[in-house]
Amino acid sequence: MHSLDEQSKLAARVLDSYWNISRVTVKMEQQNAASLGLSLQQMAILNTLHATPEMKLKDLTERLVSSKSTLSVNIDGLVKAGLVVREIPMHNRREVKLRLTEQGKEISKQSIVKSTSSQAILNVLNRLTAEEIDQLLRINEGVLQALCQSTTDSFD
């Protein structure tokens, strides 16, 4: 068993590896978004709406883990750019549904095709065996579940 100091150093190395991967992939996606004239959050909104057409604003805030006000500002820009349409159903005036315009769908498709982080991950995965990929996914899913459980436990 590792000493407490060794455990702390090991935990720091693991966290650093996740942070570094996140930092690099976010930077790649920011460049992708900027090349399309979008912010990273706007691109995430477009791609989420592309995957789930006519999503409610409330559901989008939950999916993107963002506040309603922050998303509303970004959606305003997408509406003004002609990429997203806001719809308020007659049966529920407090609900806001969002959908992509044809131009919004096209930009979303371009962002997916141009995604350098997806291409970079594919290049990495091509160097791994199927068993290594399955192991990587199992480990990451286990880490995520444990972290989520720790977060839930610490707030109870």
C-alpha positions as CSV (number, residue, x, y, z in Angstrom):
1,M,0.0,0.0,0.0
2,H,1.2,3.5,-0.7
3,S,1.9,6.0,2.0
4,L,-0.4,9.0,2.4
5,D,2.2,11.2,0.7
6,E,2.5,8.7,-2.2
7,Q,-1.3,8.5,-2.5
8,S,-1.5,12.3,-2.7
9,K,1.1,12.4,-5.4
10,L,-0.6,9.6,-7.3
11,A,-4.0,11.4,-7.1
12,A,-2.3,14.6,-8.3
13,R,-0.8,12.8,-11.3
14,V,-4.1,11.3,-12.2
15,L,-6.0,14.6,-11.9
16,D,-3.2,16.4,-13.9
17,S,-3.7,13.8,-16.7
18,Y,-7.4,14.5,-16.9
19,W,-6.9,18.3,-16.7
20,N,-4.3,18.2,-19.4
21,I,-6.5,16.1,-21.7
22,S,-9.4,18.4,-21.0
23,R,-7.3,21.5,-21.6
24,V,-6.0,20.3,-25.0
25,T,-9.4,19.1,-26.3
26,V,-11.2,22.3,-25.2
27,K,-8.5,24.4,-26.9
28,M,-9.0,22.4,-30.1
29,E,-12.8,22.8,-29.9
30,Q,-12.4,26.6,-29.2
31,Q,-10.4,26.9,-32.4
32,N,-13.0,24.9,-34.3
33,A,-15.8,27.1,-32.9
34,A,-13.9,30.3,-33.7
35,S,-13.3,29.2,-37.3
36,L,-17.1,29.1,-37.6
37,G,-17.6,32.5,-36.0
38,L,-19.0,30.9,-32.8
39,S,-18.0,30.7,-29.1
40,L,-17.5,27.2,-27.7
41,Q,-20.8,27.5,-25.8
42,Q,-22.7,28.5,-29.0
43,M,-21.2,25.5,-30.9
44,A,-22.2,23.2,-28.0
45,I,-25.8,24.7,-28.2
46,L,-25.9,24.1,-32.0
47,N,-24.6,20.6,-31.7
48,T,-26.9,19.7,-28.9
49,L,-29.9,21.0,-30.8
50,H,-28.7,19.1,-33.9
51,A,-28.7,15.9,-31.9
52,T,-32.0,16.7,-30.1
53,P,-34.2,18.8,-32.3
54,E,-36.8,21.1,-30.8
55,M,-35.3,20.9,-27.3
56,K,-36.8,23.0,-24.4
57,L,-34.6,25.7,-23.0
58,K,-34.9,24.1,-19.6
59,D,-33.6,20.7,-20.9
60,L,-30.8,22.5,-22.7
61,T,-29.6,24.2,-19.5
62,E,-29.6,20.8,-17.8
63,R,-27.8,19.1,-20.6
64,L,-25.1,21.7,-20.9
65,V,-24.9,22.3,-17.2
66,S,-25.3,26.1,-17.6
67,S,-27.5,28.8,-16.2
68,K,-30.6,29.9,-18.1
69,S,-29.3,33.5,-18.3
70,T,-25.9,32.4,-19.7
71,L,-27.6,30.2,-22.3
72,S,-30.1,32.9,-23.2
73,V,-27.4,35.4,-24.0
74,N,-25.7,32.8,-26.3
75,I,-29.0,31.8,-27.9
76,D,-29.8,35.5,-28.6
77,G,-26.6,35.7,-30.7
78,L,-27.6,32.5,-32.5
79,V,-31.1,33.8,-33.2
80,K,-29.7,37.1,-34.5
81,A,-27.3,35.1,-36.7
82,G,-30.2,33.1,-38.2
83,L,-29.0,29.8,-36.8
84,V,-31.6,29.1,-34.1
85,V,-35.4,29.8,-33.8
86,R,-37.1,30.3,-30.5
87,E,-40.7,29.0,-30.4
88,I,-43.2,29.6,-27.6
89,P,-46.0,27.0,-27.7
90,M,-49.5,28.3,-27.5
91,H,-50.5,25.7,-24.9
92,N,-47.7,26.8,-22.5
93,R,-46.5,30.4,-22.9
94,R,-43.7,29.9,-20.2
95,E,-42.0,27.2,-22.2
96,V,-39.4,28.0,-24.8
97,K,-38.6,25.5,-27.5
98,L,-35.5,25.8,-29.6
99,R,-34.7,24.5,-33.0
100,L,-32.0,24.9,-35.7
101,T,-32.6,26.7,-38.9
102,E,-31.3,25.1,-42.1
103,Q,-28.2,27.3,-41.8
104,G,-27.8,26.3,-38.1
105,K,-27.9,22.6,-39.1
106,E,-25.3,23.2,-41.8
107,I,-23.0,25.0,-39.3
108,S,-23.4,22.2,-36.8
109,K,-22.5,19.6,-39.4
110,Q,-19.4,21.6,-40.3
111,S,-18.4,21.8,-36.7
112,I,-18.7,18.0,-36.3
113,V,-16.7,17.3,-39.5
114,K,-14.0,19.9,-38.6
115,S,-13.8,18.7,-35.0
116,T,-10.0,18.4,-34.4
117,S,-10.4,16.9,-31.0
118,S,-12.6,14.0,-32.3
119,Q,-10.0,13.4,-35.1
120,A,-7.2,13.5,-32.5
121,I,-9.0,11.0,-30.3
122,L,-9.6,8.7,-33.3
123,N,-5.9,8.8,-34.0
124,V,-5.2,7.8,-30.5
125,L,-7.8,5.0,-30.5
126,N,-6.5,3.7,-33.8
127,R,-3.2,2.9,-31.9
128,L,-5.1,0.9,-29.2
129,T,-6.5,-2.6,-29.3
130,A,-10.2,-3.2,-28.8
131,E,-9.5,-4.5,-25.3
132,E,-7.5,-1.4,-24.4
133,I,-10.3,0.8,-25.6
134,D,-12.8,-1.2,-23.6
135,Q,-10.6,-1.0,-20.5
136,L,-10.1,2.8,-21.0
137,L,-13.8,3.3,-21.2
138,R,-14.5,1.1,-18.2
139,I,-11.9,2.9,-16.1
140,N,-13.1,6.4,-17.1
141,E,-16.8,5.5,-16.5
142,G,-15.8,4.1,-13.1
143,V,-13.9,7.2,-12.2
144,L,-16.8,9.4,-13.3
145,Q,-19.3,7.4,-11.3
146,A,-17.1,7.5,-8.2
147,L,-16.6,11.3,-8.5
148,C,-20.3,11.8,-9.0
149,Q,-21.1,9.7,-6.0
150,S,-18.5,11.6,-3.9
151,T,-20.0,14.9,-5.0
152,T,-23.5,13.7,-4.0
153,D,-22.3,12.3,-0.7
154,S,-20.5,15.6,0.2
155,F,-23.6,17.7,-0.4
156,D,-26.0,15.4,1.6
